[in-house]
Amino acid sequence: MKLGRILKHLFAPHWIVARAFPRRTLAAVEAAIQASEKSHDGELRFALEGALHPWPLARGQSARARAIELFSSLRVWDTEHNSGVLIYVQLVDRRIEIIADRGISAKVEQREWDAICRGMEAAFRLRNYEQGALEAIAQATLLLSRHFPAQAGNPNELPDRPVVL
């Protein structure tokens, strides 16, 4: 347990997510996901979180572990072709994680998702939140289109609206 990390989360302002991702940015992310899913059979979810609760912090929960937890609770795994992808943004720790379901993981290496995460983090360091998020969705779209091209009758199985936690 790192005291500095816990304090950073405890004293993070409640409006941190709204400052980085105002309504217009959330709407742009939602529109990008809707457009993306027309070109592939994958399902994208985008989750944003400011500060974590004290108990997970005390246990030393990493951003990756939190993303896996959300992958489950948001039911990103629950798609017909096991083609769900979660993009998780943890603002206080300045970490981004992408978790892909087993159908996609069999075709796309984790290093490719990690490269998208590092690109987002670079954009976010410059406070280019919308640009970073939209570029990440575009890059994920390229990967999904290559490995899971759209088929006729592709249902929208997961909500496109970003989740703010």
C-alpha positions in Angstrom: 0.0 0.0 0.0 1.5 3.3 -1.1 0.4 6.2 1.1 1.0 8.8 -1.6 -1.3 7.1 -4.0 -4.0 6.8 -1.4 -3.8 10.4 -0.5 -3.8 11.5 -4.1 -7.1 9.6 -4.6 -8.7 10.8 -1.3 -8.0 14.4 -2.2 -8.8 14.3 -5.9 -11.7 16.7 -6.7 -15.0 15.1 -7.6 -15.2 17.1 -10.8 -12.0 15.7 -12.3 -13.8 13.6 -14.9 -16.1 16.4 -15.9 -13.2 18.7 -16.4 -11.3 16.3 -18.7 -14.4 14.9 -20.4 -17.2 17.4 -20.6 -20.5 16.5 -22.1 -19.5 17.4 -25.6 -16.4 15.1 -25.3 -18.5 12.3 -24.0 -20.9 12.8 -26.9 -18.0 12.7 -29.4 -16.7 9.5 -27.8 -20.2 7.9 -28.0 -20.6 9.0 -31.7 -17.1 7.6 -32.5 -18.0 4.2 -30.9 -21.3 4.1 -32.9 -19.5 4.8 -36.1 -16.7 2.3 -35.2 -19.1 -0.6 -34.6 -20.5 -0.3 -38.1 -17.2 -1.5 -39.5 -16.6 -4.6 -37.4 -18.4 -7.2 -35.2 -16.6 -6.0 -32.0 -18.3 -4.2 -29.2 -16.5 -1.2 -27.6 -17.1 0.2 -24.1 -15.4 3.3 -22.7 -15.2 3.7 -19.0 -13.8 6.8 -17.1 -13.0 6.9 -13.4 -11.6 9.7 -11.3 -10.6 8.6 -7.8 -10.9 5.1 -6.6 -12.5 4.1 -3.3 -10.2 3.7 -0.3 -10.6 -0.1 0.2 -9.3 -1.1 -3.3 -6.5 1.4 -2.8 -5.6 -0.1 0.6 -5.5 -3.5 -1.1 -3.2 -2.0 -3.7 -5.6 -2.6 -6.6 -3.9 -1.6 -9.9 -5.5 0.1 -12.8 -5.3 -3.2 -14.7 -7.1 -5.1 -11.9 -9.8 -2.4 -11.8 -10.2 -2.6 -15.6 -10.7 -6.4 -15.3 -13.2 -5.9 -12.6 -15.2 -3.4 -14.7 -14.9 -5.7 -17.8 -16.9 -8.2 -15.7 -19.4 -5.9 -14.0 -20.1 -4.0 -17.2 -20.6 -7.3 -18.9 -18.2 -6.6 -21.7 -17.5 -10.3 -21.9 -21.2 -11.0 -22.6 -21.2 -10.8 -26.4 -22.1 -13.5 -28.9 -18.7 -13.6 -30.6 -16.6 -12.9 -27.5 -15.7 -9.6 -29.1 -16.0 -7.1 -26.4 -13.3 -4.5 -25.7 -13.1 -2.2 -22.7 -11.1 1.0 -22.8 -10.6 2.1 -19.2 -9.3 5.5 -18.2 -8.3 6.0 -14.6 -7.6 9.8 -14.3 -6.0 10.1 -10.9 -3.4 7.5 -11.6 -3.2 8.6 -15.2 -3.4 5.0 -16.4 -5.3 3.6 -19.3 -6.0 -0.1 -19.8 -7.6 -2.0 -22.7 -9.1 -5.4 -21.9 -10.3 -7.5 -24.8 -12.5 -10.6 -24.7 -11.0 -14.0 -25.6 -12.3 -13.9 -29.2 -10.3 -10.8 -29.9 -7.3 -11.7 -27.7 -6.8 -14.8 -29.8 -6.2 -12.5 -32.8 -4.8 -9.2 -31.4 -1.7 -9.2 -29.2 -1.8 -7.3 -25.9 1.2 -5.2 -27.1 -1.1 -3.7 -29.8 -3.6 -2.6 -27.2 -0.8 -1.4 -24.9 0.5 0.8 -27.8 -3.0 2.4 -28.0 -3.0 3.0 -24.3 0.4 4.7 -24.3 -0.7 6.9 -27.2 -3.8 8.0 -25.2 -1.6 8.7 -22.1 0.7 10.9 -24.2 -2.3 12.9 -25.5 -3.7 13.2 -22.0 -0.4 14.5 -20.6 -0.9 17.4 -23.0 -4.5 17.7 -21.9 -5.8 16.6 -25.3 -8.4 14.3 -23.8 -10.9 14.3 -26.6 -8.3 13.9 -29.3 -6.6 11.1 -27.4 -9.8 9.2 -26.8 -11.0 9.6 -30.4 -7.6 8.5 -31.8 -7.6 5.4 -29.5 -11.1 4.5 -30.8 -9.9 4.9 -34.4 -6.9 2.7 -33.8 -9.1 0.1 -32.0 -11.5 0.3 -35.0 -8.6 -0.6 -37.4 -7.7 -3.6 -35.4 -11.3 -4.8 -35.0 -12.1 -4.2 -38.6 -9.1 -6.3 -39.7 -9.8 -9.2 -37.4 -13.6 -9.0 -37.0 -15.1 -7.4 -40.1 -18.7 -6.5 -40.0 -21.2 -9.2 -41.0 -24.8 -8.7 -42.0 -27.1 -8.2 -39.0 -24.4 -7.1 -36.6 -26.5 -6.3 -33.4 -25.4 -3.5 -31.0 -25.0 -5.7 -27.9 -23.5 -3.2 -25.5 -24.3 0.5 -24.8 -22.1 3.0 -26.8 -22.4 5.8 -24.2 -19.2 6.1 -22.1 -19.6 5.0 -18.5 -18.5 7.6 -15.9 -17.8 6.0 -12.5 
